[in-house]
């Protein structure tokens, strides 16, 4: 029981620190968005995902450091308690208030994880049902579903599969169908469904407007990245033609997307430098965030303990 209470207490502190971290990262996102604009779409989508995860991961580091006073010497702002100065764990006279708030937050963490696990279970059930309603296409790595719509989608998290409607296979030429399948297979290879889920949960506490912006940015970058890679496997003109048929001729956005993809393919050759710059940017973002959160959490626990 003591171990459970200890875990609940620190899970609650982690949640409180994460809330602060989420709002700090959300506030910095517009600047980060402008900073990653020169990157290629694949790296931009990865950058958005990693940036959204800096808050919960940094909070884990903060909770771990709060339990290791010897490591705090150069990280915490110097302050004293009753004439005693030096590195120390958070000091709180009113331990009951700290424990109560932390444990309530810890129970909320458990509830959130329970909801997440249940939603994953429901998704898996829907995926299995969809498999039963479809049939594998001979000689193709996809499954076909009988529906009147022009449907092509990558479904699943860890082992995603490509689903297309029979109507789509009948309306597209062989080259167009291969282009669409190639695009969806890239989504499966990149695990975009899993990454989208991770981004949605890691930005759950962001202000809604900014959370929607980073999610839409990820989706746009993922589509561009898939267009870019699919264009290397098939005829880009066939992909454009397929998109035109699937959208009923309303292709203004799709045409712009393909144009951007072609420009990016022509630019190419800077991936290594971009990865290095992105790594440095994320590293210093995490270090700075941990420093700010560590001091805020330390002072916050001590303040709450004096209330």
C-alpha positions as CSV (number, residue, x, y, z in Angstrom):
1,X,0.0,0.0,0.0
2,X,2.8,2.4,0.8
3,X,4.4,1.8,-2.6
4,X,1.0,2.4,-4.3
5,X,0.5,5.7,-2.4
6,X,4.1,6.7,-3.3
7,X,3.4,6.0,-7.0
8,X,0.1,7.9,-6.9
9,X,1.7,10.9,-5.3
10,X,4.5,11.2,-7.9
11,X,2.1,10.4,-10.8
12,X,0.0,13.3,-9.6
13,X,3.0,15.6,-9.4
14,X,4.0,14.4,-12.9
15,X,0.5,15.4,-14.2
16,X,0.6,18.8,-12.6
17,X,4.1,19.4,-14.1
18,X,2.9,18.1,-17.4
19,X,0.0,20.6,-17.5
20,X,2.4,23.5,-17.0
21,X,4.8,22.0,-19.6
22,X,1.9,21.5,-22.1
23,X,0.9,25.1,-21.9
24,X,4.6,26.3,-22.2
25,X,5.2,24.2,-25.3
26,X,1.9,25.2,-26.8
27,X,2.8,28.9,-26.3
28,X,6.1,28.2,-28.1
29,X,4.6,26.2,-31.0
30,X,4.0,29.2,-33.4
31,X,7.7,30.0,-33.2
32,X,8.6,26.3,-33.6
33,X,6.3,26.1,-36.6
34,X,8.1,28.9,-38.4
35,X,11.5,27.4,-37.5
36,X,10.8,24.0,-39.1
37,X,9.3,25.5,-42.3
38,X,12.5,24.8,-44.4
39,X,12.5,21.1,-43.5
40,X,11.2,18.5,-45.8
41,X,7.7,17.1,-45.0
42,X,8.9,13.8,-43.5
43,X,11.2,15.6,-41.1
44,X,8.5,18.3,-40.4
45,X,6.0,15.7,-39.4
46,X,8.5,14.0,-37.1
47,X,9.5,17.4,-35.7
48,X,5.8,18.2,-34.8
49,X,5.4,14.8,-33.1
50,X,8.6,15.0,-31.1
51,X,7.8,18.6,-30.1
52,X,4.4,17.6,-28.8
53,X,6.0,14.9,-26.7
54,X,8.6,17.2,-25.1
55,X,6.2,18.1,-22.4
56,X,5.3,14.7,-21.0
57,X,8.9,13.4,-21.4
58,X,10.4,16.5,-19.8
59,X,7.9,16.0,-16.9
60,X,9.2,12.5,-16.3
61,X,12.7,13.8,-16.2
62,X,11.7,16.5,-13.7
63,X,10.0,14.0,-11.4
64,X,13.0,11.8,-11.5
65,X,15.3,14.7,-10.7
66,X,13.2,15.9,-7.8
67,X,13.9,12.6,-6.1
68,X,17.7,13.0,-6.6
69,X,18.9,16.1,-4.6
70,X,22.5,15.4,-5.4
71,X,21.8,16.1,-9.1
72,X,20.1,19.5,-8.5
73,X,23.1,21.6,-7.5
74,X,23.4,23.4,-10.8
75,X,19.8,23.2,-11.9
76,X,17.8,24.9,-9.1
77,X,17.8,28.5,-8.1
78,X,19.6,28.9,-4.8
79,X,17.3,29.4,-1.8
80,X,17.3,28.6,1.9
81,X,14.9,27.2,4.6
82,X,15.3,28.2,8.2
83,X,18.9,29.3,7.6
84,X,19.8,26.0,5.8
85,X,20.9,26.4,2.3
86,X,22.2,24.0,-0.4
87,X,20.7,21.4,-2.6
88,X,17.6,19.6,-1.2
89,X,14.4,17.8,-2.2
90,X,11.2,20.0,-1.9
91,X,10.6,21.0,1.7
92,X,7.0,21.2,2.8
93,X,5.7,21.6,6.3
94,X,2.1,20.8,5.4
95,X,2.7,17.4,3.8
96,X,-1.0,16.6,3.8
97,X,-1.9,19.3,1.3
98,X,0.9,18.2,-1.1
99,X,0.0,14.5,-0.8
100,X,-3.8,15.2,-1.2
101,X,-3.4,17.3,-4.3
102,X,-0.8,14.9,-5.8
103,X,-2.8,11.8,-5.2
104,X,-6.0,13.3,-6.6
105,X,-4.0,14.1,-9.7
106,X,-2.5,10.6,-9.7
107,X,-6.0,9.1,-9.7
108,X,-6.8,11.3,-12.7
109,X,-3.7,10.0,-14.4
110,X,-4.9,6.4,-13.9
111,X,-8.4,7.4,-15.3
112,X,-6.8,8.9,-18.4
113,X,-4.7,5.8,-19.0
114,X,-7.8,3.6,-18.5
115,X,-9.7,5.6,-21.1
116,X,-6.7,5.3,-23.5
117,X,-6.5,1.6,-23.1
118,X,-10.2,1.2,-23.6
119,X,-10.2,3.3,-26.7
120,X,-7.3,1.2,-28.1
121,X,-9.3,-1.9,-27.4
122,X,-12.4,-0.6,-29.2
123,X,-10.2,0.4,-32.2
124,X,-8.8,-3.1,-32.3
125,X,-12.3,-4.6,-32.3
126,X,-13.4,-2.3,-35.2
127,X,-10.2,-3.2,-37.1
128,X,-11.0,-6.9,-36.8
129,X,-14.6,-6.4,-37.8
130,X,-13.4,-4.5,-40.9
131,X,-11.1,-7.4,-41.8
132,X,-14.0,-9.8,-41.6
133,X,-16.1,-7.6,-44.0
134,X,-13.3,-7.5,-46.6
135,X,-11.3,-9.9,-48.7
136,X,-7.7,-10.0,-49.6
137,X,-6.9,-9.0,-53.2
138,X,-4.9,-11.7,-55.0
139,X,-1.4,-10.5,-55.8
140,X,-1.9,-7.2,-54.0
141,X,-1.0,-6.2,-50.4
142,X,-4.4,-4.8,-49.7
143,X,-8.0,-5.7,-48.7
144,X,-11.1,-4.9,-50.7
145,X,-14.4,-3.8,-49.3
146,X,-17.7,-3.8,-51.2
147,X,-19.0,-0.2,-50.9
148,X,-20.2,2.3,-53.6
149,X,-17.7,5.0,-52.5
150,X,-14.2,5.8,-53.9
151,X,-12.4,4.6,-50.8
152,X,-8.7,4.1,-50.1
153,X,-7.4,4.2,-46.6
154,X,-4.6,2.9,-44.3
155,X,-6.1,1.3,-41.2
156,X,-4.5,0.1,-38.0
157,X,-1.8,1.2,-35.6
158,X,1.1,-1.3,-35.2
159,X,0.4,-3.4,-38.3
160,X,-1.7,-1.2,-40.5
161,X,-3.2,-2.5,-43.7
162,X,-4.5,-0.8,-46.9
163,X,-8.2,-1.0,-47.6
164,X,-9.8,0.0,-50.9
165,X,-13.3,-0.1,-52.2
166,X,-14.2,-2.4,-55.0
167,X,-15.8,0.6,-56.8
168,X,-12.4,2.3,-56.7
169,X,-10.6,-0.7,-58.3
170,X,-13.2,-0.6,-61.1
171,X,-13.0,3.2,-61.7
172,X,-9.2,3.6,-61.8
173,X,-6.7,2.4,-64.3
174,X,-4.0,0.0,-63.3
175,X,-1.4,2.8,-63.1
176,X,-3.8,5.0,-61.0
177,X,-4.7,2.2,-58.7
178,X,-1.0,1.4,-58.1
179,X,-0.3,5.0,-57.4
180,X,-3.1,5.2,-54.8
181,X,-1.9,1.9,-53.2
182,X,1.7,3.1,-53.1
183,X,0.5,6.3,-51.3
184,X,-1.4,4.3,-48.7
185,X,1.5,1.8,-48.2
186,X,3.8,4.7,-47.4
187,X,1.3,5.7,-44.7
188,X,1.5,2.1,-43.4
189,X,5.3,2.1,-43.5
190,X,5.5,5.4,-41.7
191,X,3.0,4.3,-39.0
192,X,1.2,7.6,-39.5
193,X,-2.0,6.3,-37.7
194,X,0.0,5.5,-34.6
195,X,1.9,8.7,-34.7
196,X,-1.3,10.7,-35.2
197,X,-2.7,9.0,-32.1
198,X,0.5,9.8,-30.1
199,X,0.3,13.4,-31.2
200,X,-3.3,13.7,-30.3
201,X,-2.8,12.4,-26.8
202,X,0.5,14.3,-26.2
203,X,-1.2,17.6,-27.1
204,X,-4.4,16.8,-25.2
205,X,-3.9,19.6,-22.7
206,X,-2.9,22.2,-25.3
207,X,-5.3,25.1,-25.9
208,X,-7.8,23.7,-28.5
209,X,-6.9,26.2,-31.3
210,X,-3.1,25.4,-31.1
211,X,-3.7,21.7,-30.7
212,X,-5.8,21.7,-33.8
213,X,-3.1,23.6,-35.6
214,X,-0.3,21.1,-34.8
215,X,-2.5,18.1,-35.7
216,X,-3.5,19.6,-39.0
217,X,0.1,20.5,-39.7
218,X,1.1,16.9,-39.1
219,X,-1.6,15.5,-41.4
220,X,-0.6,17.9,-44.2
221,X,3.1,17.1,-43.8
222,X,2.3,13.3,-43.7
223,X,0.3,13.6,-46.9
224,X,3.1,15.5,-48.6
225,X,5.7,13.0,-47.5
226,X,3.6,10.1,-48.8
227,X,3.1,11.8,-52.1
228,X,6.8,12.4,-52.3
229,X,7.8,8.8,-51.7
230,X,4.9,7.3,-53.7
231,X,6.0,9.5,-56.6
232,X,9.3,7.7,-56.6
233,X,7.5,4.3,-56.9
234,X,5.0,5.2,-59.6
235,X,4.0,7.8,-62.1
236,X,3.2,11.2,-60.4
237,X,0.8,11.9,-63.3
238,X,-1.2,8.7,-62.4
239,X,-1.4,9.8,-58.8
240,X,-2.7,13.2,-59.8
241,X,-5.3,11.6,-62.1
242,X,-6.4,9.2,-59.4
243,X,-6.8,12.1,-56.9
244,X,-8.9,14.0,-59.5
245,X,-11.2,11.0,-60.0
246,X,-11.5,10.4,-56.2
247,X,-12.4,14.0,-55.5
248,X,-14.9,14.4,-58.3
249,X,-12.8,16.9,-60.1
250,X,-12.3,19.2,-57.1
251,X,-8.5,19.0,-57.0
252,X,-7.4,22.5,-56.2
253,X,-5.9,21.5,-52.9
254,X,-4.6,18.1,-54.2
255,X,-2.9,19.8,-57.2
256,X,-1.2,22.3,-54.8
257,X,-0.1,19.3,-52.7
258,X,1.4,17.5,-55.6
259,X,3.1,20.7,-56.8
260,X,4.7,21.1,-53.4
261,X,5.7,17.4,-53.4
262,X,7.4,17.8,-56.9
263,X,9.3,20.9,-55.7
264,X,10.5,19.1,-52.7
265,X,11.7,16.1,-54.7
266,X,13.6,18.5,-57.0
267,X,15.2,20.3,-54.0
268,X,16.4,17.1,-52.1
269,X,19.9,16.4,-50.9
270,X,19.8,18.3,-47.6
271,X,18.4,15.6,-45.3
272,X,21.5,15.1,-43.2
273,X,21.9,18.8,-42.4
274,X,18.2,19.2,-41.6
275,X,18.3,16.2,-39.2
276,X,21.3,17.6,-37.4
277,X,19.6,21.0,-37.0
278,X,16.3,19.4,-35.9
279,X,18.1,17.3,-33.3
280,X,19.9,20.3,-31.9
281,X,16.7,22.3,-31.8
282,X,14.8,19.6,-29.9
283,X,17.7,18.9,-27.6
284,X,18.0,22.5,-26.4
285,X,14.2,22.8,-26.2
286,X,14.0,19.8,-23.8
287,X,17.0,21.0,-21.7
288,X,15.4,24.5,-21.4
289,X,12.0,23.1,-20.6
290,X,13.4,20.7,-17.9
291,X,15.3,23.6,-16.3
292,X,12.2,25.8,-16.1
293,X,9.9,23.0,-15.0
294,X,12.3,21.8,-12.4
295,X,12.4,25.1,-10.7
296,X,8.7,25.7,-11.0
297,X,7.8,22.3,-9.6
298,X,10.3,22.6,-6.7
299,X,9.0,26.0,-5.7
300,X,5.4,25.0,-6.3
301,X,5.6,21.9,-4.0
302,X,7.2,24.0,-1.3
303,X,4.6,26.8,-1.7
304,X,1.8,24.3,-1.5
305,X,3.4,22.8,1.6
306,X,3.2,26.1,3.4
307,X,-0.4,26.8,2.6
